[in-house]
Amino acid sequence: MENGARPMSGTLGKYNIVGGLENQFNVCFVQHRTLGLTEWQATSPLMKFLPGFMLQLTLIMAFSRLLMTILKPIRQPRFVSEILAGVLLGPTLMHGTEWFALYIHPFDKTLLLETMGSLGVTFYMFLAGLEMDLTPIRKMEKTAYSVAIVGIILPGCGGMILYHLVRNDRKDAPKEGGIFWAITLSVTSLPDLAQILSKLKLLSTDLGRTAMTSAVLTDLVSWILLAATVAVVNGQGNFLRIVPTLIFVLVCWFVIHPLLFRMIKRMGAAREGSSMQGQCSDKHVGFILTGVLFCGFLTELCGVHPMFGAFMFGLMIPRGEIGTKIMDKIEEFVVGILLPPVFLVAGLRTNIVYISAGYQYGLVATVIIVASLIKILSTLLVCTYLKCSFRDSLALGVLMNTKGVIAIIVLHEGRNLKGFDQQTFTWMVVSILIMTCLVGPVVSFTHKSTRHLKQHHQMNLERSKPESELRVLACLHSSKNLSGLINLLHLSNATRKSPIVVFAVYLVELTGRASALLIFHDKSETNDLSGHPTRERAESEHIARAFESLQNENRAVSVHPLTAVSPYATMHEDVSNFAIDKNVAVILLPYHKKPNGIGGWEDQNLEHKKVSQNLLANTPCSIGILVDRGLTRHLPLESQHDRIRNIRIAMLFVEGSDDREALTYSWRMAGNPRVTLTVVRFVPGKELLESVADDDHTDPEVFSAMFEKEKEKLLDDDYINEFRFRTMHNQSITYMEKPVNGGDQIVSTITSAHNDYDLYIVGRGYDRQSPLTTGLSDWIEFPEIGLIGDTLISVDSLMSASVLVMQQSTPVAALIDPSVSQNSIRFSSASNKGLFSDQPFVSNA
């Protein structure tokens, strides 16, 4: 109606236009009034669109959370709980409830539900594009691209054949459905796969990287096929309808991507010159979210779903701080609020009660079973050709069969375009549920069962061959820990006969994200920061360059820098899994405290302390904690004097496996021409032996500690004798024994006769009960470094000496204990069996 026109009185449908003036007029209509829920509510709010939608959203979220709690013990991902909640709220369970259909799912409210679901899908695909990194495609190895290509072709052909069987059984089935089935069976949901691998702590492994890399290529090809299919179907078979979409993709790549890159670069430069940290990023978040909607609108004009525009826009945003900031701000809202309507719509379109109505039971069973297994079989076929182990091939096949939200999106598009009916839609939903339900249990069994833990050989230095390659995992929380660890590695005697492989891991806290990420540093791209670097990225690059300098100074050292981004609560699991995957013998950690300048200590970060404690309790290999108090003064190349100055190291031996591990590391370091080593073994003194012999004056605990550990003492004696025999002619090594009658004499011996060393190496031995250390436990302040380590950093006369505390790998019995295995997830590496032998990162011992 034009402005200023007077509407004529009359009726328009169910509306009665009474009349009006200028731009105002009255419209009357008849509304059927129903009994309200309260005395003052004349109309039930359930008959209105917004309250009805709020109730639907509440129900789907409540059912999803309930099912998450129920299914968590059997390792089911969030997606399974959400799609099951949608099915339970749909006609499958409520088909006979008239009240539920009338008030919860009336026909006139479905449009609002689908509209909100489409908005949720649009923003979800923006997040998927934001998370997707196309860099691995350029570096794909043989295993990854073979699995991806075959995983697209065979399931795609299988989907077409299965749908052809359906059309033979029912001639009126639309022919377009086969294409959507093919895409559904081919796709691997990258976001859901990342979450599953994160929960299983497999992202840092060769298996996880191969699965993620293959999923990137699979998803990219699947989305191209889906976009082309939707454009052609909407154009009624006209292939020229793809052209506008192609033009949009080219505009995104050659126009939007450079503009975003420049904007983010300029934003970073402006922030560097301002003290208002983060202000520019906040200002641009709204612009980015507006761009999501605008790109979605453009692809809708091109004849495809808005989600394609949002996906491309997310893909064009360079990785960096702004992408992380957007993810932190909207991820939980999109996944928790906007996406549940998608699952509810899927549930409304699924009716398992009539799953075989009008079809043969054998056909239904064949379609569901073949659709559920064809991706796994295709992966097994590829891995068999590449001579991979069956266990790893099965795990990879199941991981590549992860469907998740993206598969449901593909099915929705097929159903919206009338590619198939409700029954065949139900078949695919059931297949998707079966596929995704298998992932957690199967991978947990193949790579995390106690059977494989028992087979896993615990790595430590004592069991390693003297001339074998030493594989070290050096963990850092910041660049402040850098110098001490690098100098320790400088002194660790890397030679051609016994090289050192260092996996340098920069540990970064994961904030606001559901999955752990791993960033591998390629030497050819160390300067390509993909936009303005964040503080963590800049520090990560600094650490990587420092370790590369170590490698350049000594060709017997091989360095592999890595940044691990993970929540502090599970960070130790990532470190443990990576240590197992790379057959690491020792993990080196910096001490979480630093001197406060007045003779005491203060925590740098309490979360760092928890990570160290978790690793000490659940380590798959030996651990060394370095308390650096000046070891950096002896770094080489400072001056000619420092080049020739010897480093004095003292190894204090009490008893037990931790002390033997400390002696092994000291023994290795003694091969360095700059190192002089003194081994001091504390043995029971005369008074202690006499007191033990007297039963009437012996503490039962001390008596038990001495005589119930006779086997451990024999191991100590044998190892000490071997050490003395093999080093008897080495002038740089001195061995001595000191009789002591308790912990106080150990302290006095150290402070009086052994107080002028640069580095002390001791065993942790925290839980041991020995008459030699009686009394030390009464004033222990830092249990993470054991009794002797705590003593060394507490003595004022040793304030300039660094301390390395060694703990041998946790016994296998502790690893298999259920209370431990819940927090420490492991699997045995298969990199030597052929599955991931083409990964350049692997350096097998």
N, C-alpha and C positions, 0 to 999 in steps of 0.2 A: 504494500500500500504506500503510495507516495506521501511525502511530508505535506501537511496542511490539508489533506483531503479528508472530507467528512465521510466516514463509513456509513453506508445505508443500513438501516435496521433489517434484521433477517436472521437466518440460521446458516451455520456452516458446520456440517456434520453434526456432532453432538454438542456443538457450541452455539449459543444464542447471543448474537451481537445486538445489544440494546440501542446503541447510538453513542455519539461522543462529539467532542469539539477539538479542532486542531489535531494535535498528536495524541490526544487522550480519548479512549473509548472504553466502554464496559463490556466484558464478556462474561456470560453466565453459562453454567453447565450443571447438569444433574450428576451428583455423585452418590452412589449407593453407600449409605451409612451402615456400619456394622458395629456390633457390640464391642466396646473397648475393654482394655485390660484393667482399667481403673474407673472409679466413679466419675472422674472429671475428664476422661479421655473418651470422646465420642467415637473416634475412628481408631481402629487398631493400627499401630505404627508398622506392623508387619506388611500392611497393604501398600506402604510407600516404598519407593525405590531405594533411597539412601539407608533407612533403618534396616531394610531387608538385606542390602548388600553388606552392611556392618555385621549383621547376624551370620550371614554366610561366611564372611571372612573370619569371624570369631570361631565358628565351628571348625573350619578347615585348619586354622592355626592350632586350636586346642587338640584336635585329633592327631595332627602331625606330631606335636610335642609328646603326646602320650605314647604314640607308636615309636618315636625315637627312643624313649626310655625303655620300652619293652624290647625293641630289636637291637639295642646297643650291645648286649652280651654276645650276640651271634654275628657281630661285626657287619651290620647292615648300614649303608650310607644314608644320609639325610633324604636323598631322592626317593628311596624305597618307601620310607615312612610317609612322605608327602603324597606320592601317587596312590599308595594304599588308602590313605585318609580320603582322598578324592573318590576312590572306588567305593569305599564304605558309605560315604555320604550320597552316593548316586543311586540309580535305580537297582543296582545289584543287590543291595541290602534293604533299601527303602521302597522297593517297587510296589509293595502292597499297602503302604501307609499313605492314606489319602490326605491326612492333615499335613504330613511332611511335604508332599508334592504341592499342596495348595499354598502353604505359608512360607516354606523354606526355599523351594525351587519352582515358583510359578513361571509360566512361559514368558510373561511380559518382563521379568527381571533378568532373563538370560542375556539380553542384549547388553545391559550394563556390566554384567559379569564378564562377558567376552571382551567388551571394550577395555575394561581395566586389565584383563589378562593380556590384551594386545599391547597396552602401555608397558606392562611389566616385562613382556618379551622384548620389546624395543630397548628398554634400558638394560636388560640382562645381556642382550647381544652386544650392546655397547661395552659392557664390562668384559665380555668374552673377547672382543676385539682389542680392548685395552690391555688385557693380560697376554694375548697371543704375541709371540715373538717369532718373526719369520727368519731370523738369523740361523737357527738350526737347520733350515731347509738347505742353505748353501753349504753346510758342513755335514750333511747326512752321510753316514757310513753305510756299508753294504747291507748289514742286517736291518737297519732302520728303514731304508727306502724299499727294500724287498718286502718286508712285512707290510708297509703302507700300500704299495702298489697291488700286491696280491690281495690284501685286505679290502681293497676297493673293488677290484674286478670280480673275484669269485663271489662274495656276498651280493654284489649288485646283480650279477647274472642269476644267482640263486633266488633273489627276490623277484626278478622278472619271471622265472620259471614257476615259482610257487603261485604267483598271481595268475599265470596262464592256466594252471590247474583249477584255480577258482573260477575263471571265466568258462572253462570247459564244463564245470559243474553247474554254473548259472550264467546263461548267455547274456542276461541284461546287465552284468557287471561292467562298469565303465573301464575303458582300456587304459586311461591315464593312471589308474591306481598302481600298476606295476612299477612305474617309475618312482613313485613315492615309497613303495615298499623297498625297492632297490637302494634308494638313498638312506632309508631308515636302517637297513641292515649293514650298510657300509660305514656309516658315520661312527666316530668315536668321540664322545663328549669330553673335550679337553678340560673344561673347568671341573667336572665331576671326577675325571681321572686324576687331576691334580690333588683334589681333596682326599681321594682314596689313598693315593700314594703317600700323601702327607700323614694321614692317620696311621698307615702301616709303616711309616718311617723308611720308605724306600726311594724317596726322591733323589737322594745323594748317591744312589747305587747305579751300576751300569744298567740293571734291569729297568729302573725308573727312568733314566735318561733316554734309553732306547724307546720305551713306551711313549714318553712325552714327545720325542722328536717325530716318531711315526704318526702320533695323533695330530700334530700340527699339520702335516701334509694331508692326512686323511680328511681332517675337518675343512681345510681350505678347498680341496677338490669337491667335497660334498656340498659346500655352500655355493660353489660356482654352478654345480649341476642343479641345485635346488632353485637358485635364482633364475637360471635359464628355463627350467621347467615351468615355474610359476609365470614367467613372462609369456612363454609360448601358449600355455593353457589359457591365460587371460586374453591373449590375442587370438584365441580360437584357431590355433595351429599356424599362425603367421610368425615365421621365424624372424622377421624383421623387427618384431616387438622387442627383441633382445638389444637392438642398437641403442635405444635411450639409456638402458642400464649400463652398457659398455661405455657410453659417453660419460655417465656419472662416475664410473670407476676411474676413468682417465682424468677427470677433473679432480677427483680426490687425490690421485697419486701425484699429479703434476702441478696442482694449484693449492689445494687445501693443506697437503702435507708440508710443502715449503713455507706456507704462511704460518702454520702452527709452529714449525721449527724456529722461525725467526721471532715469533712472539715469545716463545719460551726462553730463547736465548737472550732477548732484550729484557725480559722479566728478571732473569738471573743477574744480568749486568746491573740493572737498577737496584736490585736488592743488595748487591755487593757494596754499592756506594751509599747505602742507607742502613741505619741501625734498626729499622723496623723490619725485623725478620719475619718472613712469611706473609706480609701484608699483600704483596703483589699476587701471590698464589690464591689467596682468598678472593681477591677482586676478579680473578679470571675464571674461577670455578663456575660462576653463573653463566659466563659466556660459553664455556665448554658445554654445559648442560643444554643451553639454548641451541647450540649447534647440533646436538643429538636429535632434538625434535625437528629442526629444520632439514637435516639430511634425511630423516625418516619421511618427512613430507615430500621431498624431492623423489625418493624412490617409489612412493605411492603414486606420484604423477607418472612415473616411468612404467607403472603396471605391475610392480612387485610389492611385497610387504614392507612396511616402514623399518622392520628389524634389519633389513639388508643395508639401508642407509646408516643406521646407528652402528652396525657392525663395522662398516667401512670407516666411519668417522673415528671409532675407537682404535681401529688398526692404524690410522694415520697419525695418532698422537705419539710423539717420540717418548720413549721410556725415560723416566726421570721423576723429579719430585712432584710435579703437578699431577702426573698420572697416579702416583701413590696417594696424593692428597684427595683426589676425586674418589679413588677406591675406598679410602677410609671413611669418607663422608657419606657415600650413598650405597655402599655394597649391602650392608645389613638391611637398610630400608627396602632396597629392590628385592633382595632374596627373601626377606622376612615378611614384607607387606604386599608388594606389587606382584610377586610371582605366584603366591598361593592360589589366586583365581584361576591360573592356568591349569593347575592340578584338579581343581574342582570342576572345571569345564571338561577335562579329560575323564573325570569320574562320571559326569553326567552323560557322556557319550559312550560309556562302557557299561555293558550289561552282561555279566557272566552267566546269569540265569538262562538266557536264551542264546548262549554262545554257539550252539550247533543247530539252531532252528533252521530247517530248510537245507541243511548241508549234511553230508555223510560224516559220521564220527571219525572214521579213518582219515578223511581229508583234513579235518580240523586238527587232529593230533599230529599228522604229518607236517602241516604248516607250522604249528607252534614249535615242535621239536627241532625241525630243520632250521627254522629261523633263529632259534636260540643257540644252535651249535655251529652254524656254518662259518662264522667268523673265527671261532676257536680252531676249527678244522683247517681253515685256510692258513692260519698262522703256524699250526703244527706242521703243515705240509712244507712251508717255506723253511722252518727251522730244521726239519729233517733233512732237507736238501743241503742246508748249510752245516750239517753234522753237529747240531746243538744237542745238549742233554735234554731228556724228556721233561725233567722237572722244571727247568727254566723255560722251555718252550711252552709248556702248559700254562705256567704263570703269565707269560707274555701274551698268549692267546686270550686268556680270561681278561687280562687288563685291557687289551684292545677291544674287547667286547663290551666295555663300559658304555652304556647308552646315555642315561641321564636326561637332563632337561632338553637338550638339543634334539634328541630323538622324538620326544613328545611334541616339540615345536614342528618338526617335519610332518608328523602325523596330523597335527592340527591343520597345517596348510593343505595336506591332501584331502582331509575331510571337508574343509571349507570350500575347496574347489570341486567337491563331489567326486573325488577320485575313487572312493570306496564307501560302503555303507557302515552302519553301526556294528554289525557283526564282525566284519573283517577288521574294522578299527579295534574291536575288542581283542581279536587274535593277536594283533601286533602289540597292544598294551600288555597282554599277558606274557608274550615273548620277551618284551623289554624288561619286565619285572624279573623273569627267570634269569636273563642275562646278567643283570646288575646284582641280583641276589647272590650269584655264584662267585662274584669277584672277591669279596672279603674273606669268606671261609676257605676258598681254594688257595688263594695266595698266602693266607696265614698258615695253611697246612704245608704248602710246598717250601716256604721260605722262613717260617717262624715257629715251627713245631719243635718240641723238646728232642725229638728224634735226631734232628739235624744239629741241635745244640750239643748233644752227646758226641756226635761225630766230629764236631769242630775242635780242632787242636788249639788249645790256648797258647797264644803267642807271648813270648817273653824273651829277654836277652839271655838268660841262663841256658835255655834250651836251644838257642840259635848257634849255628856253627861259627867258630871264631873268624873265619875268612869270608863269611857270607855277607850279602848285601843287607845293610841296616835300613829299615823302613820306619820313618819317624813321622808322626802327625803332630805338628806344632800349632797349638791353638792360641789365639790372641784376641783380647777384648778391645784393645786400642793400640795405637802406635806407641804408647808409653811402654808397652811390654816388649817392644820390638828388639831393642839393642841387646838385652840380656839373653834372649833366646838365640839370636843370631850368633852372638859370641860363644855361647855354649856349643852350638853346632860347629863353629870354627874350630873349637878345641876337641871335637869328637873324632878326630883322626880319620877323615875320609880319604881313602886311597883307591887305586885302580883295582886292587885285589878285593878290597872291602869298601865299596862305594856306599854313599848315603843317599837315599831317596827321601826328600822332605815334601810332605803335603802340608803346606802352610794355610791354615784355615782361619779366616777372620770371622769371628762370631758376632753377629748382629741380632739384636732383639727384634722379633717380629711384632709389629703393633698394628692392630686394626685389620688384620688379614686372617683368612681361615686356613691358608695352606702355606707350607714352608717353600721357599724358593732357593735355588742355587744359581750363582752367577760364576761362570768359569771365565778366567781371564786368558784371552788369546793374545800372544805377544804382538801380533800384527795389528791389534786394535786397542792397545792399551791407552792410546791417546784419543780414541773415539768414544766420548762419554755420552753420546746420544742426547745432546742437549746439555744444559747446565748441570754439573754434578752436584749431588747432595753431599752433606758432610760425610756420610758413611761411604759413598762412592769414592770421594776424594781420598779418604783415609785408606780405603781398600786398595786403591791404586798405589798409594804410597807404600803400603806393606808389600804389595806385589813387586814393586821396583826394588825394594830393599832385599827381598829374598832372591831376586834375579841377580843382584850384585853379588850375593853370596855364591851363586852358581858360577858367575863369571870369574870370580877369584879362585875357585877350586873346581876344576873340571870333573872331579870325582863326586861332586855333589849335584844331584838332579832335583830341581825344585818345581812343584806344581802348585801355584797359588789358587786359592778358592775362597769365596765368600759364602758363608752359610747363614741364611736368614731364617730364624726359627724362634718360637716362644721360649722363654727361659725354662719353663716347666718341662719341656721335652727336648731341650737343646742337647742334653747328654745322650739322648737316643740317636740323634743325627750323628754326633761324633762317634758313638760306639758302632753304629752301622757302617759308617765310612771306614773306620779302622778295620773292621772285619772284611769289608769288601776289598780293601787294598792290602790285606795281610800285614798290617802294621804291627811292629813289635813293641813300640813304646809311644805313648802320648805324652808330650811335654806341655805343661800348663804353667802360666805365671801365677804367683801367689796373689791372692785377692786383696791383701793388705799392703800398705806402704808406710814407711817411717813418718812419724809426725813431727820430727825435728827436736823432740825433748826426750828421746829415749824410748818412746812408746810406739804403738802401731794404731792405725785407723783404717777402717774398711773403705775401699774405693767404691764398691757396689755390693750390697748384700746378695743380689741375685747371682753375681759371679761366684760367690761363696757356695751358693746352693748348687750351681752347675758343677763345681769341683767336687762337692760332697756326693752328688749323684754319680759322677764318674768313678769316684773312689769306691763306691758301694756296688757298682754294676759294670766294672770295666772288663772288656774282652781281651785286654793285653796289659802290659806294664804301664805304669804312670809315673812320670817325674814332675814334681812341683818345684819350680825354681823361685827361691827368694833372692831376688837380685838386689845387692847392696854395694855395687861398685864393680861388678864383673865387667861392665862396659868400659872401664878404664884401660882394659887390656886388649881392646880390639886392635887388630893389626893395621898397618899402614898409617898409624898416627905419627910415628917418628921412628928414626933408626933405632933408638933406644928400646922402644916398645917391641920392635921386630925381634930383638935378640933376648928380651927379658923372659925368663921362665915363669910359668904360672904354677904356683905351689898348691897342690890339691891334697887334702887329707880325707881318707875314707875311714869312718869309725864303725867298726863291726862289733855287734853285740851277739845276735843270734837270729835265725829264722830265714825264711825265703826272701823277705824284703831286703835284708842285709846282703844276701847272696846276689840279689839283683843289682843292688848298689855297687857291690864289688865288681860285678861284670861290667857295668858301665865305666867305672873307674879304670878297670883293666884296659878297656878299649881306648880311653882317653890317654892312658899312659904311653900309647904308641906314638902320640904326637911329640915331636922333638922339643917343643916349647913347654912340655908338661913334666913336672917332677911329682911323683905320687908317694905318699906315705900312708900305709895301711896299719891302723891301730886296732888290734883285737882285744876286747875286754874279756878276761877270763875270771872265773871265781877265785877269790883270794882264800888264804888259809882260814881266816875267821868264818867266812861264809861256808866253806866246806865242813868245818867242825860243827857249826850250828845246824847244818842240814843233817849231819850224821847223828845228832842228838835228837831223838824223836820227841823228848819231853819239852824241848824248847823251840820246836819248829812249827811255824805257822802252817796249818794244813794246806792252804792255798799255795804257799811257796814250795812246800814239799811236793805237791802235785805238779806244779809248774816245772820243777827240775827233773823229776823222774818219769813223768808221763810223756815227756818230749825227748826221750832218748833217741828215737829214730831221727828227729829233726837235728839233734846234735851230731849224729853220725854223718848226716848230709853236709852239715857245716864243716866238720872236720875233713871230710873227703874233698870238698871244694877248696878249702883253704890249702890243703896239701897239694892239690893239683896246681893252684895258683903259685905257690911258693916254688914248686919244682920247675914250672915253665918260665918263671921270671928270676931265677937265681942269679943269672948272669947280666941282668938288666940293671945298670948303674943308676937309672933314674927312678927305680922303685925301691922303697924301703918298707920292710915288714917288721912289726914289733908286737909283743903281747904285754898287756898291762893287767896285773891282778887287781881286782877291786872287790869290795865287800858290800857295795850298795850304790844307789844312785848318787849319793853325795860325793863319793870318791870319784865317780865318773866325771862329775862337774869339776871337781878340784883338779883332776888330771888334765882335763881339756884346758882350763884357764891357766894352769901353771906351765905345762910342757908343750901344749899344742894350740897356741893362740895366735900364731903368726902365718896363717894360710889365707890364700885368696878365695878358695872354694872348699867347702865341706860337702861330702857326699855321704848320706846316711840312709838307712832303711826306715820306713815309716813304722812298721811293727806296732801299730796303735793298740790292737786288741790282745797283744801277747802279755803273759804274766811271767816275769822272770825275776829271780832273786837279784840279778845284777842291777836292775833298774828300780829296786825297791825304794820308795820314797819320792821318785820323780813324778808319779801320777798325782801326788797330793797337791801340787801347785801347777799342773799343766793348764795352760791358757789357750793354746791353739791346737786342738786335737787333729786338725787336718794334716799336720806335718809330723805327728807322732811325738814320743817322749824326747828323743834325742834332738830332733829338729826344733822342738819348742824350747829346749834348753839352749841351743846354739843361738837362736835369735833373741833370747832374753838376757844373755850375758853381756854386760856393758863393754868388756874388753874385746868383744868380737863384733863390734858395731859395723866394721868395714868389710866383714867377710860375707860372701854369698853362700847360700845353702841350697843343695839339690837333694830333695827327699824322694826316694824311690819306693814304689809299691809294686810287687809282682802281681800278675793277673789274678783275678778272683778265681777261686777253685770252681771247677765245673759243677759241683753239687750246689753251690750257691746260685749259679746261673739257672739251674733247672728248677730251683725252688719257685713255686707259684707266686709267692708274695713278691719275689724279685722280678720274675719274667713279665709281670704286668707293666712295669715301668721301664724295662730294658728289653727292647725287641731286636732280635738278631736273625741273620741268616748267613749261611756259608756262601762265599763267593764262588761263582762259576766262570769267572773270566778266563781261567786256564783251560776250560773245557770247550771253548770254541764259540760260545754264544756271543760274547762281546770282545772277541780277540782283535777286532778291527778298530777298537776305540783307541785313539792316539794318546789318551790320558793315562792308560794302563801301562805300568812298567812292572812286569812280573818278576818275582825273585827267582 
